Amino acid sequence: MRYEIFRKLLFKLGSEKSYDLSMKILEFGNKNPWIFQIIGNNYRVKDEILHQKILGLDFHNPIGLGAGLDRNGVALEALQTVGFGAVEIGTVTPKPQDKNVEQRMDLLEKNRSVQRYVGFESRGMEVVKRNLSKFNVTIPVSISIARNNNTSNEDTIKDYEALVTTLANSCDIFTINLSSPSTPKLQKLQSIEFIKELFVRLTKLTNNPIAFKISPDFDYEDALVLCKAAVDSGAKILIISDSSSDYNLSPNIKEHKGGVSGKLLTHKSREFLRAISKEFFKKAVIVSSGGIDNAEEAYERIKLGASLVQIYSSFVFEGPEITKELNKGIIELLKADGYSNISEAVGVDIKFDTQKEEPIELVQEGR
C-alpha cells in the first residue's frame, strides 16, 4: 500500500521525471546505506531452498533485475538491499552516448507494461568502471554491453573487445544484446557468422561467462539457429527474452517504435522459453525474462528450464515488494511440490531425456 500511494504520485510526474526521481532515490540510498539497511529488512528473503551455485557464482535467490533501470551502475547496493539475487546494469557502450529521443519510455498502466524508446543511453565504460569500483556487493553483477551507435559494422567487434577488456574485473557476467528494438541498425548484426565470430573472440579475452539475449519476435526455428551459434561459440547463458516490437500486443500501444516489456509479454515470452528450452536445457544456463509479475509465473518459467528469472516492469509497477512476493511464493510452491532446493524444480516440465548432458560449471575469478 505504501508503494502504491508513492507510485500514484510518481506516475503523475510523467515517465521521464518519475524515472529520474527513482534513480535519485536509489543513488541517495547508496550514499546513506543505513536507510536501505532498515528498509531492506522488509524485502529480503533468506532461505537455502532458493540458493543455487551456477557457473561458479552464488545466487541466493533466483530474482534478478534486468538491464535498463541502472544504466550506469550507480545503485547496486540499494538494489541488492531490496532483495534482488542478481542485477544486470547497462546497456554500457565504450564511449558516452545520449538517448535516442527525448522521451525514454511510456508507462502502459492498464497493461502493467512499459514501452521503452531510449536505446543504449550510456555514460561510457570508463565512468561505469569507476562507479562499480565504489560498491561492495555480494550478489552476481552482469553488464549488458553494446557498440556505440556510430560504430561501423566493420569495427563493431572492436567495441565489444574494448568493453570486455575494460570491465572484466568489474562484473561477473557480460550480456550481449543484439535485439534492442530501440537501437538503430543493431538487429542487422543478428547473423550466424557475426554471432560466432563475436563469441569466439570475446571468450578468449575473459573468463567471465557471456550471455546471449534474444528477441521474442523471432520464429522459433530462426531463434534456435541463432542460439546454437552463440552456445557453440562460447555463450554460457541464454536470456529468453528481450523486449518486443510486436505492436499488435495491445491497442494501448500508440507509438510503433521502441520495445515493449511487462505483462503484455507474459504469454509470448513463456512460449518462446518453452521452445528454446526444449533444445538448450542443460546445454546452457537459461534465464527467463518478460512479463513475470507473480510467483506462479516465475515458478512456471523455472519448471520450463530457467534457473533464474529477470524482472523490470513488475519492479516499476509493484516496487521492491515484488522481490519478497516472488521469493516467498516460490518457496511455498517448491515445498508444496516436495522439493528441498530450487535446482530440483528447474526443467521438470521439459519432456525429453537430458541424462547424458553434463551441467555447466565454470571457475569464476572474483571481482
Secondary structure, 3 states (H helix, E strand, C coil): CHHHHHHHHHHCCCHHHHHHHHHHHHHHHHHCHHHHHHHHCCCCCCCHHHCEEECCEEECCCEEECCCCCCCCCCHHHHHHCCCCEEEEEEECCCCECCCCCCCEEEEHHHCEEEECCCCCECCHHHHHHHHCCCCCCCCEEEEECCCCCCCHHHHHHHHHHHHHHHHHHCCEEEEECCCCCCCCHHHHCCHHHHHHHHHHHHCCCCCCEEEEECCCCCHHHHHHHHHHHHHCCCCEEEECCCECCCCCCCCCCCCCCEEEEHHHHHHHHHHHHHHHHHHECCEEEEEECCCCCHHHHHHHHHCCCCEEEECHHHHHHCCHHHHHHHHHHHHHHHHCCCCCHHHCCCCCCCCCCCCCCCCCCCCCCC
